[in-house]
Amino acid sequence: MVSPVRPAPDVLPADPPAPRRRGGLLASLLGLLVLVCAVAFPLAPVIQPRAEYTWGGPGAVPTAIPLMPYQPVELTATARCAQAPAAGITLLRTVPADPDPTAARLQGLTIAVSDQLRVTSAGVEIATLPAGDCAVEVRSTPTETTVLLDGAPVASRTGDLRPAVAALESDRPDLVSVHLVADTRFQTTISPLKAAIAVVGVLALLGMLVAVRPSRRVRLLPRGWWRPRLPDLGVAATLAVWWVIGPITVDDGYIAGIVRDRESSGFIGNVYRWLNAPEAPFSWFYDLYWVWAQVSTSTAWMRLPSVLFGLVTWFLLARLTLPRLLPRANAWLAAPCFLLWWLPLTLGLRPEPWVALGMLVTWLLVERAVALGAVRPLVVALLVAGVTTAVTPGGLMAFAPLVPAAVPLLRIVRRSGVAILPVLLAAPAAAVFLMVSDQSLGGLLEATRVRALIGGGEPWYDEYHRYALLLSTDLQGSLAKRAPVLLTILAAVAVLWARRTSPSVRLALTFLVGLASMTTNPTKWTQHFGDLAGVGAGVLLVGIVVVGRRAPAWARVVALAALTVAGSLIWAGQNVWPFVSNWWGLTWSTVPPLVAGVDVALLWLVAGVVVVGGALLLYAWRRSGGRSVAPRVPSPAVVATVLIAAVVGLQVLTFARTSWQHRDDYTLASDAVSTLRGAPCGLQERMSVETDMAAGLLPVVAGAGGGASAGSAGTDSGSAAGGTGSASASSASTDSGSALPILPTDAGGTTLPGIRVAGEGATDWFTVERSDLPVVVTTAGDLRPGDSLRAEFAGPTDEVLGAVALGASGDTPRDQRMIAPSGATRVRLVVDAPQAADSPATATLPRIPRLTPLDEVVPPGTEAILDWPVAFVFPCLTPAPLPLGTTVLPRWRVAPPQADGAAGITYAPGFGGPFAASRLLVTEQRMPGYLDGDPLRDPAQLYRWVPVRPYATASPQVTEVTQSGWTRTGRASVPGLDPVG
């Protein structure tokens, strides 16, 4: 890093001092030692817990052992047939016979006796034997599954046929004995030998850095660097405000769940898919987040590191980067360029701020090496780049600064001699100590295999998809994300056009190489552009300056034309953000920005075409008269600055306005304020749930009908039947007398009276008891074209005051919420579906929810599965643990809104969902969520997990074994993807 008042020269001294031989030799030897340690570290042994479960015998009861991964490392089951009846019992099963129909199935082990004895494992029949007096034993390992009868092998299948295990059940547990070993291959800890290798490697690394020939003594930081300046205060204030009011990212919940589960799992694993495989080799920053979370898991505290990274990045940009690029640049211009990048792309728990800072530090170190002709800054740059790469796959772009500076850097290497090569290789290789700190090479390879098998990424040649998303109309293509990327690409072109060789050119090339390196990212989300925030802000600043200083007139016209196109694309985006940050109708969150009803994008495009076209026409007119005087045009630098300021201002001001207007509702700002007041539980304190949907059923208007109560139509045992909470009538009719039968209808684990969308008719009128809460109808199935289902509201005279069309999409029950029109006192459902259907859609009778605050149903500290879209905003609930190759069987699940199906991966075996086995053991009873202050909004859903039968909890016998780093015991099988057998 450099800090001269004027740019440091790019040309190396003609006669550099010769390297010190002793120091160079020592550095080389230490570099070799670092390399040896880096190679040995993944191969070193690790300590793995061995969790063994034993079950069966007299007094044994059904026991839940939902394994994760689903198959045990090995399983041995024995059963005595002598006392079994001749037919009709199951001696052993490892998954329930009749699980919840909505749960994805797993193939377990079944030993069943009918007219024959059948043994089935992983969906494959292993043996069919005569029933009778016998003792059968099943042994299953990753390589073979064998059936023994009275001690003698009678059937054997090679290959991996290990069964999935969710629970151990038997009709005669006294005749059965089971022993299994859970798969804990990922839950390893560092061994003393592995720790010793790391200590030696780190000490050798530090010694190597000291032994490398030092550079000439040049100040690292400029004089007076510590004095705050007005732009510093402006940036710091903006970042502080953004910390409080700024948006959530789509992955904050995902990362929060991973981080918070570290204590129960014992490692950083993906608790939402991929069989909870470790995030290694890109996990060390999660470990730091876990340490940070020991203070608090509140949203404000967890977002603070990204703000601190922003302050450090701004400091490096203002104090070190600007003097290197533009000694006379105004920091007031740099501030909006930095904020344009930092605000929309780096707030939250994602790794972008880590990579942005690491990449900028690497560039500064490379520039210092070039300016001073020194090796040590280059070595440190390689070390920082390696550490940054260990954060996330996108961190590979931290090596980008080395590419445009390759020629001067190679001169330094040539002068230093071959002996410096071990040092240059050892610096980035040292990142291995962070990449596999508690994992073995075998575990790392298996985790990589599982991720590649399940997928979730895209190949490098689909990189265009990222730019297609950037120009889409959803949150991936918001105007706040479009602006920094599009403008900085134009700025990089301008820098390369205006300058031939300089630090500015190297910075622009670094930015472009960084963009190119993003092709290696397995995912193509636009959020990844935040990795370039530090370097991108510098390129944007230089680009604005070069088109504003002594640029020829034709270049200004070209720049204005480019800004016309880029600005139009930017303003065609929407001010849209993820999840809770988009709840309260941010300005232009559903449409592109408008002025007097006209798209700003269109106005910008027309203005640009007029200015550029007019300039070209005027220039052509003058040329036709023999003059070549270029016309005056607005400065592209001014236009770009105005555009940047407008985009930054739009983000900050819209969030500030919304946060103030909804200060009594749930926003990230109100969450932060509540945290400071001692209430850090986030959304849990700002929503209520409908614990008993039947209790809110509306009564029939007196005299409108009669007959059976709602209970006769089929409410479940937990529902209220009769009284004011019941809907009477076993059928409903229109005024003309046509009837709609009342049938039991599933509302999500709770049965309510309802109707089918078939035929023509209407229900009776129901009394609307209150107007401050919505009328709710739960629908399921699909409406065919031409089918109609609507809710009609009327006053005391039955005159219809309004109607709301109700939709139905998919088999999953979904709530339709409506606010009764003013003056409405009754509601009914009307069906118009004359064509018969095999499976018509269904709808429950209307209800007004009886609400209970969520923190009364699940108080802080309650253990629950926190689905990844919502985990970040429920910091006071305890994530359901995944201990020692298993998962627990929690009572509660907190899920995203009904319209968001992304959380399903956690319960899907094909995605390696960690709670797929647990899900087989329960039925889900949905408790709809209602946001305080906006009951029409579905903020989250609460599910009660009710076991399909009483299950005991198993306690394993745990020992520790030392495994070599390359050991791989079978595979962690993914159902439907890994071959069976």
Buried (B, 14 or more C-beta within 10 A) or exposed (E): BBBBEEBBEBEBEEEBEEBBEEBBEBBBBBBBBBBBBBEBBBBBBBBBBBBBBBBBEEEBEBBBBBBBBBBBBBBBBBBBBEEBEEEEBBBBBBBBEEBBEBBBBBBBBBBBBEEEBBBBBBBBEBBEBEBEEBBBBBBBBBEBBBBBBEEEEBBEBEBBBBBBBBBBBBBBBEBBBBBBBBBBBBBBBBBEBBBEBBEBBBBBBEBBBEBBBEBEEBEEEBEEEEEEEEBBEBBBEBBEBBBBBBBBBBBBBBBBBBBBBBBBBBBBBBBBBBBBBBBBBBBBBBBEBBEBBEEBBBBBBBBBBBBEBBBBBBBBBBBBBBBBBBEEBEBEBBBBBBBBBBBBBBBBBBBBBBBBBBBBBBBBBBBBBBBBBBBBBBBBBBBBBBBBBBBBBBBBBBBBBBBBBEEBBEBBBEBBEEBBBBBBBBBBBBBBBBBBBBBBBBBBBBBBBBBEBBEEBBEEEEBEEBBBBBBBBEBBBBBBBBBBBBBBBBBBBBBBBBBEEBBBBBBBBBBBBBBEBBBEBBEBBBBBBBBBBBBBBBBBBBBBBBBBEEBEBEBBBBBBBBBBBBBBBBBBBBBBBBBBBBBBEBBBBEEBBBEEEEBBBBBBBEBBEEBBEEBBEBBEEBEEEEEEEBBEBBBBBEBBBEBBBBBBEBBBEBBBBBBEEBEEBBBBBBBBBBBEEEBBBBBBBBBBBBBBBBBBBBBBBEEBBEEEBBBBBBBBEBBBBEEEBBBBBBBBBBEEEBBBBBBBBBBBBBBBBBBBBBBBBBBBBBBBEEBEBBBBBBBBBBBEEEBBBBBBBBBEEEEEBBBBEBEBEEEEBBBBBBBBBEEBBBBBBBBBBEEEBEEBBBBBBBBBBBBBEBBEBBEBEBBBBBBBBBBBBBBBBBBBBBBBBBBBBBBBBBBBBBEBEEBEBBBBBBBBBBBBBBBBBBBBBBBBBBBBEBBEBBBBBBBBBBBBEEBBEBEBEEEEEBBEBEBBBBBBBBBEBBEBE
